[in-house]
């Protein structure tokens, strides 16, 4: 029997996935109020998460694309990691986090079973900025989640680059969760640090994804692109009907 899936978007790149008996959270940014996060590249949050950490069910698995930026892992999110059964992330992040965090290299797979539900998680390539900025942005990973009912792809924070093309060659993607927002910072000018809507549409074509769910495009000042660009990019005839927007805080069936 295929696993039923319920998805709840909590804001930014944070999604609660209930896959059969398995409960999964992605990139926990769960602080409830607008805030400034001082860092080498300061971030400003303009709206809090749709649900509090205390409202979440027990978590079997957290998929963390990277640990160095507050829009993917904030103060409340770090507290949630401590109670999760397993955290899969990059090897570098796992070394910093310790505990139940495990690092996966690109294309490495980990199988996770809870009750009668088994999923196979494969780390996928991601690059959080132009070539040559990796020393500043840090390493990032995406994930492919294979379950009895199909295959999900979670991009992580990435720009469009050739390594992403192999994902669609290796996997038959049913639903793609794409981190968009076209992130820019005053200090780095025209350099982009996440996908634009147009680049997300091109990636959707390469993946062959039947459904695309946009994430990571609002509630932070460094997301510079008008969200209306997402609908425009996916209005192309070959992508018609693929885009699905989630209402934050509302559980929906995939």
N, C-alpha and C positions, 0 to 999 in steps of 0.2 A: 504494500500500500504506500502511495506517495505521501510525503510529509506535507501537511498544511502549513502555510506561512502567514503570520500576522506581522505587520510592520507599523511602527510608530516613529514618526520623525520628531525628535525633541528639539531640533534647532541646529544650525550650522551643519556639521558633518555627523552629528550624533543620531544614530538610528537604533531602535530596539527591534530586534528580529526574534520572533518566536517560531522556530522551525521544529514542528513536531514537539518533542519533549525537551528540546534544547533552547536555551535562552541566550541570545548573543547581543552585545552592545558594541557599536563602533564609535571610535574617536570621542571619548567622553568629555564634552565641554558642557558642564551642568550647573555652573554658577547662575543664580536666578536674577541678578541685577546687572545693569550697565556698569562697566568698570574699565579702568586703565590697568594694563599689565606691563610694568617696566621690564625691559630686556634690551639686548643688543639692538633689536628692532622693535620698539614699543608698539603694542597693539591696543586698540580701543574698542571695547564691546558696547554696542548701542542698545541691545535688548537681551534679556536673560533667556534661559532655557524654558521650554514649555512645561516641563515636569521637573520636580525636585528629585534629587538622588534618593531620598527616603521613599518616594513613590514607586521606585523600580522594584521588580521582582528579584529574587536571588539570581545572580548571573553565573552561568556556566562558563562563558567565554567572552573575552573582550578582544576585538580586532583593532589594534592601535597602529595607525599608519606611521606615526612618529610622535615623539614625546617632548619636543623642544619648543612648541608654539602653543600658546594658550587657547587658540581657536580650535585646537584638536585635543588638548588635554589641559584642563584648568584646575583650580584648587579643589572644587568638589569632585571633579573627575578623578584626580589622584586618590582621593579617599575611596572612591568606588573601586578602583583597581585593587586595593588591599583586600576587598571582600570577594573578588571574582575567583572562580575556580581555576581559570587559566587565562593568561594574557599572551597573545601572539603579536609580534611586532618585528622590528628590525633587530639584528644582532647587537647593534650599537645601543639601541634603546633598552633592550633586555639587560645589557650589562649595567646600565645606569639605574634601572628600576629594581633589579634583583627580584627576590621573592618568587612568585609563580609566573614570571614573565619568561617567555622563550622566544629566541630570535630565529627568524627564517630568512635564508638567502633567497634571491629571486629563483623561482621555479621549484623551490623545496616545498614538500607537502607534509602536512600533519593531519592525522585522522583523529576525530574526537567523537566519542560515543557517550550519550546520556540516555539511560533507559533503552527504549527501542529505536532511538534515533541516532544515526551515524552521519557525520558530514566529513568531507575531505577538503581541507583548506590548503590552497596553494598560494604562495607569495608571488606577486607579479611586479615587474619593473615599474618604477615611478621616479620622476626627477622634479624636484620642487623649485625649478628655476632654469634659466638658460645654462647651457654647457659652460662649465668653469666656475659656477657659483656653489658647487656642492660643499665646499669647505665652510661656507657661510650658512647655507640652508640646512645642512645635515642630510643624512640618508632618510629615505622615505620608502614605504612599500604600499602596494595595493594588494588586494586579495581576490581570489576566485573561490567561491563556496559551492561545492557540489553536494547535492542531497538527492534523496530518492525521487523528488519531483522535478528536478532540473538543475540549472546552474546560475548563480548570481555572480556579478562582478562588482567590486567596490574599488574605485580608482585610487583612493588616497589623494593627497595633494600632489598634483603633477602638472607639468606643461606637456604640450604635444611634442612627442619625439618618436623616432623610428622604432625604438624598442617596444612601444605599445602595440605595434602591428602584429606581433607574434601572439598576442593574447587571443585574438580572433582566429588565428590559425590553429592554435592548440585546443580551444574550447568552443563549444556551442553555447553562446550566452543567451539566456532567457531574459534576465533583467539586469540592467547596468545602473548602478548608483554612481553618478558622476559628480566630482567635486569641481564646481565652476567658480564664478566670481571675478575672474580676470584680475587677480590680486596685484596691486601696485603700491609702491611706497615713494614718498617725496624724494628720499635720498637716492633712489635708484632710477628715477626718471621713467623712461619708456620700457624698462625691463619688466616682464610679466612673471608672476610666480604661481599662477594656477591657470586652468583652462578658461578661455572665453567661451561664450555660447556657441559661436561659429566653430571653434575648435572642438567643443563637445559634440556638435553635430557630425563633424568629420570623423571623430573617434567612434561614434555610434555606427556610422557606416562601415568602418573597418571591423568593428566587433561583430556586426550583423545582429546586434541586440534587438529583440522584439519589443521590449519595453525599456524606456530610459526614465529614471527618476533623478531630477537635479537636486543637489545638495550644496552647502558651502557657498552660498551666493548672497547672503544678507545677514544683517545684525552685527557687522563689523565694519569699521571705516575703511579698511584696506580692500574691501570688495568694491571695485570701482564701476562695475558694469550695471546698467539699468536691468533689472530682472525681466523687463519686457523683451529684451533681446533673445531670451531663451525661447519664448514662443515663436518669435520671428525666425530663428534659426531652424526650428523643428517644423516649420510650416511648409518646407520644401516637399514636393509631391512624393519623393521616395522615402520620406520620414513621416508621412502623415499617419496619425494614430499611434505613434510610438511613445510620445511624451506623456508622462503621468506626474502631476504635481500632488504632493502630500500636504495635508493640513496638519501643522504642528500640534502635537499632543493628542491626536486622534488615531486610534488603532484601526488599521485597514487590512483587509485580506489581499494578498497578492494573487 
